[in-house]
Amino acid sequence: MAWWGPISAFLFEEDARPIEAPKTASEAVKTLLMVYLADGLYYTIGFFTALYFFAIAFLFFFGGKEGYYFISTTLLEALSEPYLVSLSFYVVLKELRKRRITRKSRHLGEVYVALWLLLLVISSLLVIFSKEYHFDAIMKLIIATSLASFVIYTAGVIHKP
């Protein structure tokens, strides 16, 4: 059987069922990977998203134009695509949890969407009305990431089971 067969069956299964006690060692490993490794991925992605968000917010509000600003901007531009990929992984993991594991999600990724949109509004207003803030690489990252996270979140909300 091809490797995508079990994944497709897992993703398109209609009824979510509670996890039962494993009967064999392989079932125990699958349960471990399904439930507990997903939590580990959530925490890793959560740490990365928090770090990325606060680094961008810090650079926008307090960055100045010193040498570390340009190095940090280049680094954050390089991390922007992995950040969006991690958001996509978050949505996939959340969908898997909603469909396969009948456990309420304990991870509030929606908070980051609200924070990104709030940062977008505040930074846009500051760029428009303040002479201290300018449209630069960090503002470009704020716009792109805010809109992308909103689109990813909206797709997850529309596709609720």
C-alpha positions in Angstrom: 0.0 0.0 0.0 1.3 3.5 -0.8 2.3 5.8 2.1 -0.5 8.2 1.3 -3.3 5.6 1.6 -3.4 5.6 5.5 -3.1 9.4 5.6 -6.0 9.8 3.1 -8.1 7.4 5.1 -7.2 9.2 8.3 -8.0 12.7 6.8 -11.3 11.8 5.1 -12.8 9.7 7.9 -16.1 11.2 8.7 -16.7 10.2 12.3 -14.3 11.3 15.1 -14.0 8.7 17.7 -12.3 8.7 21.2 -9.0 7.0 21.5 -9.3 3.6 23.1 -6.6 1.8 25.1 -4.0 0.2 22.8 -4.0 -3.5 22.4 -0.6 -4.0 20.9 2.8 -2.2 21.0 2.3 -0.7 17.5 -1.1 0.7 18.5 0.5 2.2 21.6 3.2 3.9 19.5 0.5 5.2 17.1 -1.5 6.6 20.0 1.6 8.2 21.4 2.5 9.8 18.1 -1.1 10.9 17.4 -1.9 12.5 20.7 1.3 13.4 22.5 3.6 14.3 19.6 0.9 16.6 18.3 1.1 18.5 21.6 4.8 18.7 21.2 4.4 20.1 17.7 1.9 22.6 19.0 4.3 23.9 21.7 7.2 24.1 19.2 5.1 26.0 16.7 3.7 28.2 19.5 7.2 29.1 20.6 8.3 29.9 17.1 5.2 32.0 16.3 5.5 33.9 19.6 9.2 34.6 19.0 8.6 35.7 15.4 5.6 37.9 16.3 7.3 39.7 19.2 10.6 40.1 17.2 8.7 41.9 14.4 6.7 44.0 16.8 9.8 45.0 18.7 11.7 45.9 15.5 8.8 48.0 14.3 8.3 50.0 17.5 11.8 50.1 18.9 14.1 49.1 16.1 15.7 52.3 15.0 18.1 52.1 12.1 21.2 50.8 13.8 23.3 47.9 12.5 21.3 45.2 14.2 18.1 46.4 12.6 19.3 45.5 9.1 20.7 42.1 10.2 17.5 41.4 12.1 15.3 42.5 9.2 17.2 40.2 6.9 16.8 37.3 9.3 13.1 37.9 9.8 12.6 38.1 6.0 14.2 34.7 5.7 12.0 33.3 8.5 8.7 34.7 7.1 8.0 31.8 4.8 8.8 29.1 7.4 6.6 31.1 9.8 3.7 30.8 7.3 4.4 27.1 6.8 4.3 26.6 10.6 0.9 28.4 10.6 -0.3 26.0 8.0 1.0 23.0 10.0 -0.9 24.4 13.0 -4.1 24.5 11.0 -3.6 20.9 9.7 -2.9 19.7 13.2 -6.0 21.4 14.6 -8.1 19.9 11.8 -6.7 16.4 12.6 -7.4 16.9 16.2 -11.0 18.0 15.5 -11.7 15.1 13.2 -9.7 12.2 14.8 -9.3 13.0 18.4 -12.4 14.0 20.3 -10.5 16.3 22.6 -11.1 20.0 22.8 -8.1 22.0 21.6 -6.0 23.6 24.3 -4.1 25.8 22.0 -5.4 29.2 21.1 -3.8 30.0 17.8 -6.6 32.4 17.0 -5.1 34.8 19.5 -2.1 35.2 17.1 -4.4 36.1 14.3 -6.0 38.8 16.4 -2.6 40.1 17.5 -1.3 40.2 13.9 -4.4 42.2 12.8 -4.1 44.5 15.7 -0.4 45.1 14.9 -1.4 45.7 11.2 -3.9 48.3 12.2 -1.6 50.1 14.7 1.4 50.0 12.5 -0.5 51.2 9.4 -2.0 54.1 11.4 1.5 55.0 12.7 3.0 54.9 9.2 0.2 57.1 7.8 0.0 59.6 10.6 3.4 59.7 12.2 6.7 61.0 10.8 8.7 58.7 13.0 7.5 55.5 11.3 8.0 54.6 7.6 7.0 52.0 5.2 10.1 49.7 5.2 10.9 46.0 5.2 9.4 45.4 8.6 6.1 47.1 7.6 6.1 44.9 4.5 6.5 41.8 6.7 3.7 43.0 9.0 1.3 43.4 6.1 2.2 40.1 4.4 2.1 38.1 7.5 -1.0 39.6 8.9 -3.0 39.1 5.8 -1.6 35.6 5.3 -2.4 34.5 8.8 -5.9 36.0 8.4 -6.5 34.0 5.2 -5.2 30.8 6.7 -7.4 31.3 9.8 -10.4 32.1 7.6 -9.9 28.9 5.6 -9.8 26.9 8.8 -13.0 28.5 10.0 -14.9 28.0 6.7 -13.9 24.3 6.7 -15.2 23.4 10.1 -16.5 19.8 10.3 
